[in-house]
Amino acid sequence: MNSDHSPTSTAATATRGAAEVGTTTYEFTMRFSSTPRGARLARRLVSDRLDAWGHPYTSTANETLTLITAELAANAVTHGRVPGRDFEVRLFAGAGVTFRVEVSDTRAERVPALSANEEPCEAESGRGLMLVAALADEWGTTPRHSAPGKTVWATVRCPLTSHSPTYESPR
């Protein structure tokens, strides 16, 4: 059975990109329980999906996006949790080398500060978004379009892997 249509993958699709470009764009979307277990599962499934798309577990793209997803999912569970509400992860692998991960939760009033210039304090937490800012080419927040809450997103441009079945290797 194709994993894109399995019961655990509610909306994972691969769609053909613009005809003039001739590339494939991938998308994976799934909701998770707002628990530490849900955050771990989100991280794992993003890594698995990237591997299936031709970006092996040890590739720069996979390691970077998995780490960003882990931080954003942990924040959704810790700061964006509303009892009884899930959080959602969307992963896009665009034409060329652009990736985008989005994590949406239902707490619109708890928006992260977009400044990564704050010095880390002695606390054991609070450095996740500094890590996201360091790894991502761009990141930010937007209101959710289809429901109350917010979406925290990050865009990463990574080199292509030679194992990718979809993309041609650079010459």
Secondary structure, 3 states (H helix, E strand, C coil): CCHHHCCCCCCCEEEECCCCCCCEEEEEEEEECCCHHHHHHHHHHHHHHHHHCCCCCCCHHHHHHHHHHHHHHHHHHHHCCCCCCCEEEEEEECCCCEEEEEEEECCCCCCCCCCCCCCCCCCCCCCHHHHHHHHCCEEEEEECCCCCCEEEEEEEECCCCCCCCCCCCCC
